[in-house]
């Protein structure tokens, strides 16, 4: 993956690994995950934000389906324990 600010500056650089007289070309990717944070070539973190929000919504759906008669205190406890960590994961990287 090559990092660039604009699409016009993007060059098609090829990377290789040499091993025992064999040359392997590395595939280009649009995004890469490091420590659970997804980076794209423009460093915008939109893939990471979408993944975390979708994960939080899916967990909320599981809570809604499985705990139909839940009072507000139990819901807040479940939300803080299970959903909120996914929303807050690496949120310091997102500009406000």
C-alpha positions in Angstrom: 0.0 0.0 0.0 1.3 3.5 -0.9 0.1 6.5 1.1 -0.7 9.6 -0.9 -2.9 12.7 -0.5 -4.3 12.8 -4.0 -5.1 10.3 -6.6 -2.9 12.0 -9.3 0.3 11.4 -7.3 -0.4 7.7 -7.0 2.4 5.7 -8.6 2.3 2.0 -9.3 5.2 0.9 -7.2 5.9 -2.9 -7.1 7.4 -4.5 -4.1 9.3 -7.8 -4.1 10.7 -10.3 -1.7 13.8 -12.3 -2.8 14.3 -15.7 -1.2 16.8 -18.3 -2.5 17.0 -16.9 -6.0 13.2 -16.7 -6.1 11.5 -13.4 -6.5 7.9 -12.9 -5.1 5.8 -9.9 -6.0 3.7 -8.5 -3.1 0.1 -7.7 -4.0 -1.2 -4.1 -3.6 -4.0 -3.6 -1.1 -6.5 -0.8 -0.6 -6.4 -1.0 3.2 -4.4 -2.7 5.9 -5.3 -3.6 9.6 -2.7 -2.9 12.3 -3.6 -3.6 16.0 -7.3 -3.6 15.0 -7.3 -0.2 13.3 -7.8 -0.2 9.5 -5.8 2.2 7.5 -6.4 3.1 3.8 -4.1 4.7 1.3 -5.4 8.2 2.2 -5.3 7.6 6.0 -8.9 8.5 6.3 -10.0 5.7 8.8 -13.5 5.6 7.2 -13.3 1.8 6.8 -12.4 1.5 10.5 -15.2 3.7 11.6 -17.8 1.8 9.5 -16.5 -1.5 10.8 -16.8 -0.5 14.4 -20.2 1.1 14.0 -21.6 -1.9 12.2 -20.2 -4.2 15.0 -21.8 -2.0 17.6 -25.2 -2.1 15.8 -25.0 -5.9 15.4 -24.4 -6.3 19.2 -27.3 -3.9 19.9 -29.5 -6.1 17.7 -28.4 -9.2 19.6 -29.3 -7.5 22.9 -32.6 -6.4 21.6 -33.5 -9.9 20.3 -32.4 -11.8 23.3 -33.3 -9.5 26.2 -36.9 -8.5 25.4 -37.9 -7.7 29.0 -34.9 -5.6 30.1 -35.2 -2.7 32.5 -33.1 0.5 31.8 -30.5 -0.2 34.4 -29.7 -3.6 33.0 -29.6 -2.2 29.4 -27.2 0.5 30.4 -25.0 -2.1 32.1 -25.0 -4.3 29.0 -24.4 -1.3 26.8 -21.4 -0.1 28.8 -19.9 -3.6 29.1 -20.4 -4.9 25.5 -21.3 -2.2 23.0 -19.4 0.9 24.1 -15.9 -0.6 24.0 -16.4 -1.2 20.2 -17.5 2.3 19.6 -14.6 3.7 21.6 -12.0 1.5 20.1 -9.2 3.8 18.7 -11.6 6.8 18.6 -8.7 9.2 19.4 -7.6 8.8 15.8 -10.8 10.3 14.4 -10.7 14.1 14.0 -13.7 15.9 15.3 
